Amino acid sequence: MSNLVEIRDLHFSYGDRPILQNLSMDFPRGKLIAVMGGSGSGKTTVLRLIGGQIKPQRGTVAVNGEVVNQLDTDGLYRLRRKMGMLFQFGALFTDLTVFENVAFPLREHTELPEELIRDLVLMRLNAVGLRNAAGLKPNEISGGMARRVALARAVALDPALIMYDEPFAGLDPISMGVTANLIRNLNDALGSTSILVSHDVNETFMIADYVYFLSAGRIVAAGTPDEMRRSTDPYVKQFVNAEPDGPVPFHYPGKSLAEDLGLGGKR
């Protein structure tokens, strides 16, 4: 099966601080691939590189055969029309109604007549269960509903690639389950490729086809959710089981408390 997105030998840093190192990843067409890891592991940076918001210092990011970091502005905008993005916490336009939020990318990137835009928006809202909330503002609906509106907006243009940045953050258990099912169902219905950045193990493992685990900007493990549950890798075990002790330390690295207090010895 061919890959829609391919990352090869990628290195990215902010100044002298490395974020991603020697990264190579494949995202097959039609699959839902999760990128997981703790805070600061480089997960969201991967999405920003794929979307062309930032460029790597070394290596390539290719989407549908086009090297993103080599495109000019026009080429980048053209490629982005084939992408949908669900931002963390939704990022809806607060002054626009639910309907207007979902219609925005259709009006921005197409010349469709308003009658057709109306039908497309209502179908997208119906798919996420919020057609009857079309006239409400974001502050008139719950956080879970707002995330579903953002999902409807992300798929408004039938994108080949959909990226999700922490889609479960801040949601109650019911909303998390609803959102997870919608992500999986929409991926299959649209035939899209989905990249899901998350640290929520249960919801992600429930819907993902494959999982990459990042730590300190490197891939430390990769496999199916079942393989990750059975993994003996210390980092994966600590992350999946939410263990306080393991490769990820509780204390920020540096001098021990005893040394700071002038007592000598080790922490």
C-alpha positions as CSV (number, residue, x, y, z in Angstrom):
1,M,0.0,0.0,0.0
2,S,1.4,3.4,-0.9
3,N,1.9,6.1,1.6
4,L,0.2,9.5,1.5
5,V,2.8,11.0,3.9
6,E,6.5,10.1,4.2
7,I,9.0,11.6,6.5
8,R,12.7,10.7,5.9
9,D,15.8,11.4,8.0
10,L,14.3,14.5,9.5
11,H,16.0,16.8,12.0
12,F,14.4,19.9,13.4
13,S,15.5,22.2,16.2
14,Y,14.6,25.5,17.7
15,G,18.0,27.3,17.8
16,D,20.4,24.9,19.6
17,R,17.6,22.9,21.1
18,P,16.9,19.7,19.1
19,I,13.2,18.8,18.9
20,L,13.2,15.9,16.3
21,Q,16.2,13.8,15.4
22,N,16.7,11.4,12.5
23,L,12.9,10.9,12.2
24,S,11.5,8.5,9.5
25,M,7.7,7.8,9.5
26,D,5.2,6.4,7.0
27,F,1.5,7.2,6.9
28,P,-0.4,4.8,4.6
29,R,-3.4,5.9,2.6
30,G,-6.7,5.2,4.2
31,K,-5.2,4.5,7.6
32,L,-5.4,6.2,11.0
33,I,-2.0,6.6,12.5
34,A,-1.4,7.9,16.0
35,V,1.7,9.8,17.1
36,M,2.0,9.5,20.9
37,G,4.4,10.6,23.6
38,G,4.7,12.8,26.7
39,S,4.6,16.6,26.7
40,G,7.5,18.1,24.8
41,S,8.3,14.9,22.8
42,G,7.8,16.6,19.4
43,K,4.3,15.3,18.5
44,T,2.7,18.6,17.4
45,T,5.9,19.6,15.7
46,V,5.4,16.7,13.3
47,L,2.0,18.1,12.3
48,R,3.5,21.6,11.8
49,L,6.2,20.2,9.5
50,I,3.6,18.2,7.5
51,G,1.5,21.3,7.1
52,G,4.5,23.4,6.1
53,Q,4.3,25.9,9.0
54,I,7.9,25.2,9.7
55,K,10.8,23.6,7.8
56,P,13.3,21.0,8.9
57,Q,17.0,21.7,9.1
58,R,17.6,18.3,7.4
59,G,15.5,15.6,5.8
60,T,12.2,15.7,3.9
61,V,8.5,15.7,4.5
62,A,6.5,14.5,1.4
63,V,2.7,14.6,1.0
64,N,1.2,12.8,-2.0
65,G,4.7,12.7,-3.6
66,E,5.3,16.5,-3.1
67,V,8.2,17.5,-0.8
68,V,6.5,20.1,1.5
69,N,9.6,21.9,2.6
70,Q,10.6,22.6,-1.1
71,L,7.2,24.1,-2.1
72,D,6.8,27.8,-2.8
73,T,3.9,29.7,-1.2
74,D,1.4,29.0,-4.0
75,G,2.3,25.3,-4.0
76,L,2.0,25.1,-0.2
77,Y,-1.5,26.7,-0.3
78,R,-2.6,24.3,-3.0
79,L,-1.4,21.3,-1.0
80,R,-3.1,22.6,2.1
81,R,-6.5,22.6,0.4
82,K,-6.2,18.8,0.5
83,M,-5.6,18.9,4.3
84,G,-8.0,19.2,7.2
85,M,-6.9,20.2,10.6
86,L,-8.6,19.8,14.0
87,F,-6.7,22.1,16.4
88,Q,-6.4,21.5,20.1
89,F,-9.6,22.8,21.8
90,G,-11.2,23.3,18.4
91,A,-10.2,26.9,17.7
92,L,-13.6,27.9,16.4
93,F,-14.3,31.5,15.3
94,T,-16.2,32.8,18.4
95,D,-18.1,35.5,16.5
96,L,-19.5,33.1,13.9
97,T,-22.3,30.6,14.2
98,V,-21.8,26.9,14.1
99,F,-23.0,26.9,10.5
100,E,-20.6,29.8,9.5
101,N,-17.6,28.1,11.1
102,V,-18.1,24.9,9.0
103,A,-18.9,27.0,5.8
104,F,-15.7,29.1,6.2
105,P,-13.3,26.7,4.4
106,L,-15.8,26.1,1.6
107,R,-16.2,29.8,1.0
108,E,-12.4,30.4,1.3
109,H,-11.2,27.7,-1.0
110,T,-14.1,27.1,-3.5
111,E,-16.4,29.1,-5.7
112,L,-19.5,26.9,-5.0
113,P,-22.9,28.6,-4.9
114,E,-24.4,29.3,-1.6
115,E,-27.2,26.8,-2.1
116,L,-24.6,24.0,-2.4
117,I,-22.5,25.3,0.5
118,R,-25.6,25.2,2.6
119,D,-26.4,21.6,1.8
120,L,-22.7,20.5,2.3
121,V,-22.5,22.3,5.7
122,L,-25.8,20.7,6.9
123,M,-24.6,17.3,5.8
124,R,-21.3,17.7,7.7
125,L,-23.1,18.9,10.8
126,N,-25.6,16.0,10.5
127,A,-22.6,13.6,10.4
128,V,-21.4,14.9,13.8
129,G,-25.0,15.1,15.2
130,L,-25.2,18.9,15.4
131,R,-27.4,19.9,12.4
132,N,-30.0,21.4,14.7
133,A,-27.3,23.5,16.4
134,A,-26.3,25.3,13.2
135,G,-27.6,28.7,14.3
136,L,-25.8,28.7,17.7
137,K,-22.6,30.5,18.6
138,P,-19.6,28.5,20.1
139,N,-20.3,30.0,23.6
140,E,-23.8,28.5,23.4
141,I,-22.7,24.9,23.1
142,S,-20.6,22.5,25.3
143,G,-16.9,21.9,24.9
144,G,-17.6,18.4,23.4
145,M,-20.1,19.9,20.9
146,A,-17.6,22.6,19.9
147,R,-15.0,19.8,19.2
148,R,-17.5,18.1,17.0
149,V,-18.2,21.4,15.1
150,A,-14.4,21.7,14.6
151,L,-14.3,18.2,13.3
152,A,-17.1,19.0,10.8
153,R,-15.1,22.0,9.7
154,A,-11.9,19.9,9.3
155,V,-13.6,17.5,6.9
156,A,-15.7,20.2,5.0
157,L,-13.5,19.9,1.9
158,D,-13.3,16.1,1.8
159,P,-9.5,16.3,2.5
160,A,-7.2,13.5,1.6
161,L,-5.3,14.1,4.9
162,I,-6.8,15.0,8.2
163,M,-4.6,15.9,11.2
164,Y,-5.8,16.0,14.8
165,D,-3.9,17.8,17.5
166,E,-4.9,16.4,20.9
167,P,-8.6,16.0,20.0
168,F,-9.6,14.6,23.4
169,A,-8.0,17.3,25.6
170,G,-10.4,18.7,28.1
171,L,-13.4,16.5,27.2
172,D,-15.5,14.4,29.6
173,P,-15.5,10.6,29.1
174,I,-18.7,10.6,27.1
175,S,-17.5,13.3,24.8
176,M,-14.1,11.6,24.4
177,G,-15.8,8.4,23.3
178,V,-18.1,10.2,20.9
179,T,-15.2,12.1,19.4
180,A,-13.1,9.0,19.0
181,N,-15.8,7.1,17.2
182,L,-16.5,10.1,14.9
183,I,-12.8,10.3,14.0
184,R,-12.7,6.7,13.1
185,N,-16.0,6.6,11.2
186,L,-15.2,9.8,9.2
187,N,-11.8,8.5,8.3
188,D,-13.4,5.3,6.9
189,A,-16.3,7.0,5.2
190,L,-14.1,9.6,3.4
191,G,-11.3,7.2,2.6
192,S,-8.9,9.8,4.2
193,T,-5.6,9.3,5.9
194,S,-5.6,10.5,9.5
195,I,-2.8,11.5,11.7
196,L,-3.8,11.7,15.4
197,V,-1.5,13.3,17.9
198,S,-2.5,12.4,21.5
199,H,-1.4,11.3,24.9
200,D,-4.8,9.7,25.7
201,V,-4.1,6.0,25.6
202,N,-7.5,4.3,25.8
203,E,-9.3,6.4,23.1
204,T,-6.3,6.4,20.8
205,F,-5.7,2.6,21.0
206,M,-9.5,2.1,20.4
207,I,-9.4,3.7,16.9
208,A,-5.8,3.7,15.6
209,D,-4.4,1.3,13.0
210,Y,-0.8,1.9,14.0
211,V,1.1,3.9,16.7
212,Y,4.4,5.7,16.8
213,F,5.8,6.5,20.2
214,L,8.1,9.5,20.5
215,S,10.4,10.4,23.3
216,A,12.9,13.3,23.2
217,G,12.3,13.7,19.5
218,R,13.0,10.1,18.5
219,I,10.8,7.1,17.8
220,V,11.2,4.7,20.7
221,A,8.6,2.2,19.6
222,A,6.1,1.6,16.8
223,G,3.4,-1.0,16.1
224,T,-0.3,-1.8,16.3
225,P,-2.2,-0.9,19.5
226,D,-2.2,-4.5,20.6
227,E,1.5,-4.7,20.1
228,M,2.0,-1.6,22.2
229,R,-0.1,-3.0,25.0
230,R,2.1,-6.1,25.1
231,S,5.3,-4.2,24.7
232,T,8.1,-4.7,27.2
233,D,9.8,-1.5,26.2
234,P,10.3,0.5,29.5
235,Y,9.1,3.8,28.0
236,V,6.0,2.3,26.4
237,K,5.1,0.4,29.6
238,Q,5.4,3.5,31.7
239,F,3.3,5.6,29.3
240,V,0.6,3.0,28.6
241,N,0.2,2.1,32.3
242,A,0.6,5.7,33.6
243,E,3.4,4.6,35.9
244,P,5.2,7.4,37.9
245,D,8.6,5.7,37.8
246,G,10.4,4.7,34.6
247,P,12.6,6.2,31.8
248,V,10.7,9.5,32.1
249,P,11.9,10.8,35.5
250,F,9.9,12.8,38.0
251,H,12.7,15.2,38.7
252,Y,14.1,17.5,36.0
253,P,17.7,16.5,35.4
254,G,20.4,18.4,37.3
255,K,21.9,18.6,40.7
256,S,20.4,16.7,43.6
257,L,18.6,18.4,46.4
258,A,21.4,17.5,48.8
259,E,24.0,19.1,46.5
260,D,21.8,22.3,46.2
261,L,21.6,22.4,50.0
262,G,25.4,21.9,50.4
263,L,25.0,18.6,52.1
264,G,26.9,16.5,49.5
265,G,25.8,13.0,48.5
266,K,23.3,12.0,45.9
267,R,19.5,12.5,45.5
